[in-house]
Amino acid sequence: MEDSIKIENLTVRYDDRSHKRDMNTILNQFSLTVPKGTVCAIIGPSGCGKSTLLKVVAGLIQSSFGVVRFGDKPINPKNFRIGFMPQNYGLLPWKSVHDNILLGCQIKGIAKSRRADMRSLCERLHIETLLDRYPHELSGGQQQRVSLARVFLLSPDVLLMDEPFSALDAITRDAMQEVFLDLWRGQSITTLLVTHYVEEALYLGDRIVIMPERYTDAITIIDNPLARDKAQRMGQKFFSMSCALRKKIIQMRSRS
C-alpha cells in the first residue's frame, strides 16, 4: 500500500551481560502494516516492546534484523519528517515555548517557511500568549499543547506518540484527545500511538494492536469501526467493544 508504514520481521535484541538465554530479546520477527492516513493504537503490558518499536521506527535505535519502510523506501529520519512525542513531552527546559515549537523545523531547515503557520497553530491551541515562557512554567496540559504544536508544525510524514496523554488527569486527557484529533484531521498523518488505556485505543485507533507479554507469542490486530466516532463513545457498542478488548488482553496475559 502506497505510503503505508511497513514493519517486516523486526527483531530487536539488547546486549545481555548476564549471558542468560533470551533475556535480551525485546521484539522477535514483528510485522505490521499501518495504512496511509490512519492511526494504529498499540496496547500491551509494560516491557513488551511498545516504546522500543516506536524508537526503531523513529531511527533512535537500530534493529538487529528486519526492516521498516515508509512506502517503498526504508524509513530514515534523514529522508523523512518523523514527528515523535515521548511520554514526558520532550520539551527542552532551557528553551522557550517559541523555540521548543520551532525545534523540529529548525533541524529540518524549514523554520523560516513555517513561521506564519506557527502563529495560526498556536492560536488554535490557545498557547499564543505562552511563547516567552519556559516548560517549567507551564501546566501539564499546556506542555502537551506545546508538544502537539511542535510535531504538527513539522507536518511529518509519520507521527509516533508514546503514551502522550498518560500523565494527564482523566478530564484533561479527554480534552487533549479532542485537541489532537482537531489537528490530526487537517493532515491525516499516518500515526503509531502507544497507550495503556483501552478507551483511548478504541477512540483514536483505526486499528488496535495488542502486544503480548512474551515476544514469542503472536500479536493480535483488531480493526476498529468506532474510531473517532464521538457519538458512539458513550454508547453500548463502544462499551461492548471495550469489554471485549479487555477480555482479549486478559486472555493473552493468562497464556504468558
PyMOL commands that set and color helices and strands:
alter all, ss='L'
color gray80, all
select helices_A, chain A and resi 50-58+97-107+111-124+135-137+140-153+170-187+198-204+230-232+236-254
alter helices_A, ss='H'
color red, helices_A
select strands_A, chain A and resi 5-13+25-34+39-43+65-70+73-74+82-85+158-162+190-194+207-210+220-223
alter strands_A, ss='S'
color yellow, strands_A
deselect
rebuild
show_as cartoon
